[in-house]
Amino acid sequence: MHTEHAASDEAEVILDVDEATTAKIVGKLETIRGLIDAGDTNGAMALCDEVLTSPNLAVNAGVKLGLLIQEIGQTDIADVLFETTYAKIKAVIHRLESPERALLPAAEALADLGYFDEAEMLCLKAIAKAPDNLTVAVGYAAFLVYRDRVDDAVKISEDYCTLTDSKFNGAIHFAMIFDHLKCDDAARACLERAKKYCKTKTQRAKLDFFLASKGMKKTASDQHGMAVELFDGFADNYDTQLTKLDNNGPSMVLTALEDLNLPKTKTRRVLDAGCGTGLCAGFLRPYAKELHGVDLSVKMLEISKKKGGYDYLARTDLSEIVTFPEGKFDMVICADVLVYFGALNIVFRNFSSVLSPGGWLILTVEHEGDPAVTGGFKLYPSGRHKHSTEYLTKTLAEAGFPKPKMLKHARLRNELGAPIFGTLVAVQKPALSFV
């Protein structure tokens, strides 16, 4: 197990690993969890053995692996892993200095092992060293919530917001964290705090997303401006962040194209609707004689242009048909974009309008599986919507599409350490159409 990067006995110890490795490990732990839930303990244990031999297994991930092994019933193996991990942390605990890369991972591992006092000691050391570090503040707040000390966790969020220059975003981020941790009152308190720091129209629109998700009264509305600001600000780090989240949206689309066995004849006019930084361009190229990328964010389009994956790029609002490129398309791809829409009837009608008869629409959304959501979709504090399968098929039919040729669920990405499941839909516009 990976425990340190330093050679000297007294040098600082780093306990984390690079983001790409972390994403892969987290993905495998999720797969193990799914195998256990499905009753496939042999398959789960085989994958546990694979992860166990990883040369870059961080201590916090190692303990979570041990908990899964324990659940499978291999308690002897789990106990050895727990004892080894605890001994390694104790051996270097006096050399842990980095708040984010050493103290926090060790604290997480110790908390999972049940050593709460030692874990909190490391959290306190981390927050003392970096009180304005969002990752550290969130980590300590999450620890306090798990210890049923929600008021103390809220105090950490308040302290962070007084120190950071980005007070509005800090309050919003903690609202998301507390919502994820099922602390409704704490989430609402953070949203009330965000109101105090809300200065611009786009900030008010962003706040409205979260207020609506908690059933709170809205402020104002400039959703178009909010979306532009959100994606323009995210553009430079978009690819890196999606790697960290182990984003699977483009892979779902690629798999669908392969399963549909559509010929790669480069004969189609293809539209990547909401192309972002061009994550789908590479695998769409074999299908396209013309590959068009459209997005609401100019900065996203600039990054796509630098990559050179598209024949044409244009700024387009998917809810406004007049902003679409001229002419018909043989394929429209929309990967992980419709989460920023609630009702999809207008967007689906627009897609139908620009598709040639016999053309394909392939899209992904976040899956809404809660039967209590009766309207077909719901806005969550992440600022994204989830859509039910029934709503998708009904709204597609209303836009003139037949029953989807493909409809399946899979993990879309990770968020706050947990998998977010998505729905992939592939539907073909009728060959005889008067739309």
FIMIDO-471798 format. One record per residue (C-alpha): residue number from 1; y, z, x. Coordinates in steps of 0.02 Angstrom, whole numbers, plus 50000, padded with zeros to 5 digits. Example, Ala and Ser with C-alpha at 12.3 -4.5 7.8 and 13.67 -1.06 7.14 Angstrom:
# residues 2
+-----+-------+-------+-------+
| pos |    c2 |    c3 |    c1 |
+-----+-------+-------+-------+
|   1 | 49775 | 50390 | 50615 |
|   2 | 49947 | 50357 | 50684 |
+-----+-------+-------+-------+
# end
This chain:
# residues 435
+-----+-------+-------+-------+
| pos |    c2 |    c3 |    c1 |
+-----+-------+-------+-------+
|   1 | 50000 | 50000 | 50000 |
|   2 | 50172 | 49953 | 50059 |
|   3 | 50274 | 50111 | 50097 |
|   4 | 50399 | 50076 | 50234 |
|   5 | 50485 | 49943 | 50337 |
|   6 | 50537 | 50050 | 50484 |
|   7 | 50443 | 50074 | 50646 |
|   8 | 50521 | 50236 | 50713 |
|   9 | 50456 | 50404 | 50650 |
|  10 | 50633 | 50457 | 50606 |
|  11 | 50703 | 50290 | 50546 |
|  12 | 50753 | 50263 | 50366 |
|  13 | 50609 | 50214 | 50252 |
|  14 | 50622 | 50076 | 50122 |
|  15 | 50497 | 50084 | 49979 |
|  16 | 50535 | 49932 | 49872 |
|  17 | 50488 | 49750 | 49899 |
|  18 | 50575 | 49585 | 49868 |
|  19 | 50616 | 49533 | 49690 |
|  20 | 50495 | 49387 | 49684 |
|  21 | 50348 | 49497 | 49737 |
|  22 | 50401 | 49631 | 49613 |
|  23 | 50406 | 49504 | 49472 |
|  24 | 50230 | 49443 | 49513 |
|  25 | 50161 | 49620 | 49521 |
|  26 | 50244 | 49666 | 49355 |
|  27 | 50173 | 49509 | 49276 |
|  28 | 49997 | 49556 | 49334 |
|  29 | 50016 | 49734 | 49269 |
|  30 | 50066 | 49661 | 49100 |
|  31 | 49913 | 49549 | 49103 |
|  32 | 49803 | 49700 | 49140 |
|  33 | 49883 | 49792 | 48995 |
|  34 | 49844 | 49645 | 48881 |
|  35 | 49663 | 49636 | 48939 |
|  36 | 49640 | 49821 | 48907 |
|  37 | 49715 | 49806 | 48733 |
|  38 | 49597 | 49660 | 48699 |
|  39 | 49447 | 49764 | 48754 |
|  40 | 49411 | 49661 | 48911 |
|  41 | 49392 | 49806 | 49032 |
|  42 | 49291 | 49704 | 49156 |
|  43 | 49426 | 49573 | 49169 |
|  44 | 49560 | 49707 | 49178 |
|  45 | 49470 | 49798 | 49319 |
|  46 | 49444 | 49637 | 49416 |
|  47 | 49631 | 49604 | 49411 |
|  48 | 49664 | 49787 | 49457 |
|  49 | 49558 | 49762 | 49613 |
|  50 | 49659 | 49608 | 49656 |
|  51 | 49825 | 49700 | 49639 |
|  52 | 49757 | 49851 | 49731 |
|  53 | 49727 | 49747 | 49887 |
|  54 | 49902 | 49674 | 49885 |
|  55 | 49989 | 49702 | 50053 |
|  56 | 50157 | 49727 | 49967 |
|  57 | 50119 | 49851 | 49829 |
|  58 | 50267 | 49968 | 49808 |
|  59 | 50231 | 50152 | 49774 |
|  60 | 50300 | 50151 | 49596 |
|  61 | 50198 | 49996 | 49550 |
|  62 | 50046 | 50075 | 49634 |
|  63 | 50056 | 50228 | 49522 |
|  64 | 50073 | 50121 | 49366 |
|  65 | 49919 | 50025 | 49424 |
|  66 | 49828 | 50190 | 49443 |
|  67 | 49871 | 50239 | 49265 |
|  68 | 49795 | 50077 | 49203 |
|  69 | 49639 | 50104 | 49308 |
|  70 | 49628 | 50280 | 49237 |
|  71 | 49639 | 50209 | 49061 |
|  72 | 49496 | 50089 | 49098 |
|  73 | 49391 | 50241 | 49141 |
|  74 | 49383 | 50224 | 49331 |
|  75 | 49457 | 50398 | 49356 |
|  76 | 49387 | 50421 | 49533 |
|  77 | 49477 | 50265 | 49595 |
|  78 | 49636 | 50316 | 49504 |
|  79 | 49632 | 50492 | 49575 |
|  80 | 49615 | 50427 | 49753 |
|  81 | 49762 | 50309 | 49725 |
|  82 | 49868 | 50449 | 49654 |
|  83 | 49827 | 50569 | 49797 |
|  84 | 49858 | 50436 | 49930 |
|  85 | 50024 | 50386 | 49853 |
|  86 | 50086 | 50565 | 49838 |
|  87 | 50037 | 50603 | 50017 |
|  88 | 50129 | 50449 | 50082 |
|  89 | 50286 | 50491 | 49986 |
|  90 | 50284 | 50672 | 50046 |
|  91 | 50260 | 50615 | 50226 |
|  92 | 50422 | 50515 | 50223 |
|  93 | 50524 | 50602 | 50090 |
|  94 | 50648 | 50671 | 50217 |
|  95 | 50681 | 50493 | 50278 |
|  96 | 50724 | 50419 | 50109 |
|  97 | 50908 | 50373 | 50108 |
|  98 | 50936 | 50211 | 50013 |
|  99 | 50975 | 50256 | 49831 |
| 100 | 50910 | 50094 | 49759 |
| 101 | 50773 | 50044 | 49881 |
| 102 | 50695 | 50212 | 49925 |
| 103 | 50751 | 50363 | 49824 |
| 104 | 50735 | 50281 | 49653 |
| 105 | 50562 | 50201 | 49681 |
| 106 | 50497 | 50366 | 49750 |
| 107 | 50570 | 50463 | 49604 |
| 108 | 50490 | 50344 | 49479 |
| 109 | 50321 | 50363 | 49564 |
| 110 | 50333 | 50553 | 49570 |
| 111 | 50384 | 50561 | 49387 |
| 112 | 50234 | 50455 | 49336 |
| 113 | 50124 | 50573 | 49437 |
| 114 | 50198 | 50723 | 49347 |
| 115 | 50300 | 50795 | 49491 |
| 116 | 50458 | 50805 | 49388 |
| 117 | 50556 | 50931 | 49491 |
| 118 | 50531 | 50829 | 49650 |
| 119 | 50573 | 50669 | 49557 |
| 120 | 50736 | 50742 | 49492 |
| 121 | 50782 | 50803 | 49665 |
| 122 | 50773 | 50623 | 49726 |
| 123 | 50870 | 50560 | 49574 |
| 124 | 51008 | 50687 | 49609 |
| 125 | 51014 | 50633 | 49790 |
| 126 | 51025 | 50450 | 49738 |
| 127 | 51165 | 50478 | 49612 |
| 128 | 51261 | 50584 | 49736 |
| 129 | 51253 | 50444 | 49864 |
| 130 | 51294 | 50304 | 49742 |
| 131 | 51373 | 50368 | 49580 |
| 132 | 51446 | 50196 | 49543 |
| 133 | 51282 | 50102 | 49566 |
| 134 | 51223 | 50040 | 49395 |
| 135 | 51039 | 50030 | 49443 |
| 136 | 51040 | 50209 | 49507 |
| 137 | 51135 | 50275 | 49355 |
| 138 | 51017 | 50186 | 49235 |
| 139 | 50864 | 50248 | 49330 |
| 140 | 50921 | 50429 | 49323 |
| 141 | 50972 | 50414 | 49140 |
| 142 | 50800 | 50343 | 49095 |
| 143 | 50716 | 50487 | 49187 |
| 144 | 50820 | 50612 | 49087 |
| 145 | 50776 | 50527 | 48923 |
| 146 | 50591 | 50538 | 48964 |
| 147 | 50618 | 50724 | 48997 |
| 148 | 50696 | 50741 | 48823 |
| 149 | 50869 | 50773 | 48896 |
| 150 | 50963 | 50637 | 48806 |
| 151 | 51130 | 50728 | 48811 |
| 152 | 51119 | 50736 | 49001 |
| 153 | 51077 | 50551 | 49005 |
| 154 | 51231 | 50510 | 48900 |
| 155 | 51335 | 50612 | 49022 |
| 156 | 51270 | 50503 | 49165 |
| 157 | 51325 | 50348 | 49070 |
| 158 | 51497 | 50424 | 49040 |
| 159 | 51517 | 50469 | 49223 |
| 160 | 51468 | 50294 | 49275 |
| 161 | 51595 | 50215 | 49159 |
| 162 | 51735 | 50322 | 49230 |
| 163 | 51695 | 50260 | 49405 |
| 164 | 51665 | 50075 | 49380 |
| 165 | 51801 | 49943 | 49363 |
| 166 | 51698 | 49854 | 49231 |
| 167 | 51702 | 49994 | 49102 |
| 168 | 51670 | 49883 | 48951 |
| 169 | 51516 | 49800 | 49027 |
| 170 | 51453 | 49968 | 49088 |
| 171 | 51462 | 50042 | 48914 |
| 172 | 51376 | 49889 | 48839 |
| 173 | 51238 | 49895 | 48970 |
| 174 | 51201 | 50078 | 48936 |
| 175 | 51199 | 50042 | 48749 |
| 176 | 51061 | 49915 | 48783 |
| 177 | 50966 | 50039 | 48891 |
| 178 | 50974 | 50179 | 48763 |
| 179 | 50923 | 50061 | 48624 |
| 180 | 50773 | 50007 | 48729 |
| 181 | 50729 | 50191 | 48751 |
| 182 | 50739 | 50219 | 48562 |
| 183 | 50892 | 50332 | 48577 |
| 184 | 50995 | 50267 | 48431 |
| 185 | 51128 | 50402 | 48435 |
| 186 | 51156 | 50377 | 48622 |
| 187 | 51166 | 50188 | 48599 |
| 188 | 51294 | 50209 | 48462 |
| 189 | 51396 | 50328 | 48570 |
| 190 | 51402 | 50196 | 48707 |
| 191 | 51458 | 50064 | 48584 |
| 192 | 51597 | 50178 | 48523 |
| 193 | 51647 | 50201 | 48706 |
| 194 | 51644 | 50011 | 48730 |
| 195 | 51771 | 49994 | 48589 |
| 196 | 51896 | 50093 | 48692 |
| 197 | 51878 | 49973 | 48839 |
| 198 | 51874 | 49814 | 48734 |
| 199 | 52029 | 49711 | 48778 |
| 200 | 51998 | 49526 | 48747 |
| 201 | 51941 | 49419 | 48601 |
| 202 | 51783 | 49371 | 48692 |
| 203 | 51744 | 49553 | 48730 |
| 204 | 51768 | 49595 | 48547 |
| 205 | 51650 | 49454 | 48500 |
| 206 | 51522 | 49516 | 48625 |
| 207 | 51540 | 49692 | 48556 |
| 208 | 51512 | 49624 | 48381 |
| 209 | 51339 | 49566 | 48432 |
| 210 | 51290 | 49743 | 48476 |
| 211 | 51381 | 49828 | 48332 |
| 212 | 51294 | 49713 | 48209 |
| 213 | 51125 | 49749 | 48287 |
| 214 | 51150 | 49935 | 48255 |
| 215 | 51220 | 49912 | 48080 |
| 216 | 51395 | 49964 | 48135 |
| 217 | 51560 | 49891 | 48076 |
| 218 | 51618 | 49737 | 48172 |
| 219 | 51786 | 49717 | 48256 |
| 220 | 51835 | 49533 | 48266 |
| 221 | 51745 | 49369 | 48296 |
| 222 | 51758 | 49235 | 48429 |
| 223 | 51575 | 49194 | 48456 |
| 224 | 51611 | 49026 | 48537 |
| 225 | 51725 | 49108 | 48665 |
| 226 | 51598 | 49247 | 48694 |
| 227 | 51460 | 49123 | 48731 |
| 228 | 51567 | 49023 | 48852 |
| 229 | 51621 | 49180 | 48944 |
| 230 | 51443 | 49248 | 48949 |
| 231 | 51364 | 49093 | 49024 |
| 232 | 51507 | 49046 | 49138 |
| 233 | 51499 | 49221 | 49212 |
| 234 | 51309 | 49213 | 49227 |
| 235 | 51301 | 49038 | 49303 |
| 236 | 51307 | 49076 | 49490 |
| 237 | 51163 | 49202 | 49481 |
| 238 | 51067 | 49124 | 49337 |
| 239 | 50915 | 49060 | 49433 |
| 240 | 50900 | 49222 | 49533 |
| 241 | 50910 | 49331 | 49378 |
| 242 | 50778 | 49229 | 49286 |
| 243 | 50663 | 49244 | 49437 |
| 244 | 50688 | 49432 | 49433 |
| 245 | 50646 | 49433 | 49248 |
| 246 | 50492 | 49327 | 49283 |
| 247 | 50558 | 49199 | 49159 |
| 248 | 50420 | 49097 | 49077 |
| 249 | 50520 | 48988 | 48956 |
| 250 | 50518 | 48826 | 49058 |
| 251 | 50334 | 48853 | 49098 |
| 252 | 50294 | 48865 | 48913 |
| 253 | 50379 | 48698 | 48884 |
| 254 | 50289 | 48618 | 49032 |
| 255 | 50121 | 48682 | 48970 |
| 256 | 50157 | 48614 | 48796 |
| 257 | 50198 | 48441 | 48865 |
| 258 | 50035 | 48440 | 48963 |
| 259 | 49933 | 48502 | 48814 |
| 260 | 50009 | 48369 | 48702 |
| 261 | 49953 | 48241 | 48833 |
| 262 | 50109 | 48135 | 48812 |
| 263 | 50107 | 47988 | 48933 |
| 264 | 50220 | 48004 | 49085 |
| 265 | 50283 | 47827 | 49072 |
| 266 | 50469 | 47858 | 49101 |
| 267 | 50508 | 47765 | 48941 |
| 268 | 50596 | 47899 | 48839 |
| 269 | 50775 | 47948 | 48815 |
| 270 | 50762 | 48138 | 48836 |
| 271 | 50889 | 48272 | 48790 |
| 272 | 50881 | 48443 | 48873 |
| 273 | 50980 | 48542 | 48744 |
| 274 | 51055 | 48694 | 48829 |
| 275 | 51002 | 48636 | 49002 |
| 276 | 51087 | 48780 | 49094 |
| 277 | 51064 | 48759 | 49281 |
| 278 | 50930 | 48626 | 49260 |
| 279 | 50768 | 48727 | 49266 |
| 280 | 50676 | 48598 | 49159 |
| 281 | 50742 | 48440 | 49242 |
| 282 | 50603 | 48422 | 49370 |
| 283 | 50457 | 48416 | 49250 |
| 284 | 50552 | 48316 | 49118 |
| 285 | 50590 | 48174 | 49240 |
| 286 | 50417 | 48089 | 49228 |
| 287 | 50442 | 48069 | 49041 |
| 288 | 50619 | 48000 | 49047 |
| 289 | 50702 | 47835 | 49079 |
| 290 | 50864 | 47929 | 49039 |
| 291 | 50875 | 48117 | 49058 |
| 292 | 51027 | 48196 | 48975 |
| 293 | 51075 | 48378 | 49001 |
| 294 | 51198 | 48465 | 48885 |
| 295 | 51264 | 48643 | 48885 |
| 296 | 51410 | 48744 | 48819 |
| 297 | 51451 | 48814 | 48991 |
| 298 | 51547 | 48702 | 49110 |
| 299 | 51496 | 48810 | 49259 |
| 300 | 51312 | 48789 | 49214 |
| 301 | 51338 | 48601 | 49205 |
| 302 | 51423 | 48601 | 49375 |
| 303 | 51271 | 48685 | 49452 |
| 304 | 51155 | 48559 | 49368 |
| 305 | 51263 | 48418 | 49436 |
| 306 | 51246 | 48485 | 49613 |
| 307 | 51058 | 48489 | 49594 |
| 308 | 51059 | 48308 | 49537 |
| 309 | 50917 | 48318 | 49412 |
| 310 | 50999 | 48228 | 49266 |
| 311 | 51063 | 48053 | 49235 |
| 312 | 51200 | 48116 | 49119 |
| 313 | 51278 | 48286 | 49088 |
| 314 | 51397 | 48335 | 48947 |
| 315 | 51474 | 48490 | 48871 |
| 316 | 51399 | 48510 | 48697 |
| 317 | 51398 | 48642 | 48560 |
| 318 | 51227 | 48625 | 48477 |
| 319 | 51300 | 48682 | 48311 |
| 320 | 51428 | 48539 | 48312 |
| 321 | 51349 | 48367 | 48292 |
| 322 | 51510 | 48278 | 48346 |
| 323 | 51490 | 48351 | 48521 |
| 324 | 51315 | 48277 | 48549 |
| 325 | 51294 | 48122 | 48660 |
| 326 | 51293 | 47959 | 48567 |
| 327 | 51132 | 47872 | 48517 |
| 328 | 50955 | 47927 | 48473 |
| 329 | 50833 | 48023 | 48583 |
| 330 | 50645 | 48012 | 48594 |
| 331 | 50625 | 48194 | 48646 |
| 332 | 50733 | 48350 | 48629 |
| 333 | 50692 | 48503 | 48733 |
| 334 | 50772 | 48671 | 48693 |
| 335 | 50705 | 48811 | 48805 |
| 336 | 50763 | 48990 | 48779 |
| 337 | 50929 | 48937 | 48700 |
| 338 | 50909 | 48968 | 48514 |
| 339 | 50900 | 49156 | 48544 |
| 340 | 51091 | 49148 | 48543 |
| 341 | 51091 | 49080 | 48365 |
| 342 | 51047 | 49174 | 48207 |
| 343 | 51023 | 49046 | 48069 |
| 344 | 50949 | 48885 | 48139 |
| 345 | 50970 | 48768 | 47991 |
| 346 | 51122 | 48677 | 48062 |
| 347 | 51049 | 48661 | 48237 |
| 348 | 50883 | 48595 | 48170 |
| 349 | 50975 | 48467 | 48061 |
| 350 | 51073 | 48412 | 48214 |
| 351 | 50913 | 48393 | 48315 |
| 352 | 50837 | 48291 | 48174 |
| 353 | 50992 | 48180 | 48168 |
| 354 | 50985 | 48135 | 48353 |
| 355 | 50795 | 48111 | 48361 |
| 356 | 50720 | 47939 | 48338 |
| 357 | 50579 | 47923 | 48212 |
| 358 | 50422 | 47984 | 48298 |
| 359 | 50524 | 48084 | 48423 |
| 360 | 50472 | 48257 | 48484 |
| 361 | 50563 | 48423 | 48471 |
| 362 | 50497 | 48560 | 48585 |
| 363 | 50581 | 48731 | 48582 |
| 364 | 50557 | 48914 | 48622 |
| 365 | 50628 | 49068 | 48537 |
| 366 | 50596 | 49255 | 48548 |
| 367 | 50458 | 49305 | 48427 |
| 368 | 50503 | 49419 | 48282 |
| 369 | 50343 | 49507 | 48231 |
| 370 | 50417 | 49651 | 48134 |
| 371 | 50368 | 49632 | 47950 |
| 372 | 50520 | 49737 | 47903 |
| 373 | 50632 | 49592 | 47955 |
| 374 | 50634 | 49498 | 47792 |
| 375 | 50774 | 49375 | 47829 |
| 376 | 50676 | 49279 | 47960 |
| 377 | 50781 | 49329 | 48108 |
| 378 | 50868 | 49482 | 48179 |
| 379 | 51001 | 49515 | 48310 |
| 380 | 50952 | 49640 | 48444 |
| 381 | 51060 | 49741 | 48565 |
| 382 | 51013 | 49620 | 48703 |
| 383 | 51136 | 49502 | 48617 |
| 384 | 50991 | 49386 | 48571 |
| 385 | 50903 | 49350 | 48408 |
| 386 | 50717 | 49351 | 48371 |
| 387 | 50648 | 49229 | 48243 |
| 388 | 50489 | 49242 | 48141 |
| 389 | 50358 | 49105 | 48136 |
| 390 | 50379 | 49087 | 47948 |
| 391 | 50567 | 49062 | 47966 |
| 392 | 50545 | 48929 | 48099 |
| 393 | 50422 | 48824 | 47999 |
| 394 | 50523 | 48842 | 47838 |
| 395 | 50688 | 48795 | 47920 |
| 396 | 50611 | 48649 | 48013 |
| 397 | 50539 | 48584 | 47848 |
| 398 | 50710 | 48598 | 47766 |
| 399 | 50780 | 48492 | 47909 |
| 400 | 50652 | 48356 | 47875 |
| 401 | 50517 | 48401 | 48002 |
| 402 | 50332 | 48410 | 47959 |
| 403 | 50213 | 48552 | 48005 |
| 404 | 50221 | 48584 | 48193 |
| 405 | 50086 | 48503 | 48299 |
| 406 | 50090 | 48656 | 48413 |
| 407 | 50143 | 48835 | 48379 |
| 408 | 50093 | 48975 | 48496 |
| 409 | 50152 | 49142 | 48562 |
| 410 | 50161 | 49196 | 48745 |
| 411 | 50262 | 49309 | 48859 |
| 412 | 50435 | 49234 | 48878 |
| 413 | 50504 | 49351 | 49012 |
| 414 | 50522 | 49534 | 49061 |
| 415 | 50666 | 49642 | 49005 |
| 416 | 50695 | 49821 | 49060 |
| 417 | 50518 | 49827 | 49128 |
| 418 | 50435 | 49768 | 48966 |
| 419 | 50372 | 49597 | 48912 |
| 420 | 50471 | 49496 | 48783 |
| 421 | 50359 | 49381 | 48684 |
| 422 | 50412 | 49209 | 48631 |
| 423 | 50360 | 49071 | 48513 |
| 424 | 50340 | 48891 | 48568 |
| 425 | 50353 | 48754 | 48438 |
| 426 | 50315 | 48569 | 48462 |
| 427 | 50350 | 48460 | 48311 |
| 428 | 50360 | 48272 | 48291 |
| 429 | 50487 | 48189 | 48178 |
| 430 | 50403 | 48076 | 48050 |
| 431 | 50386 | 47897 | 48110 |
| 432 | 50459 | 47836 | 47945 |
| 433 | 50622 | 47927 | 47922 |
| 434 | 50785 | 47889 | 47833 |
| 435 | 50883 | 48030 | 47918 |
+-----+-------+-------+-------+
# end
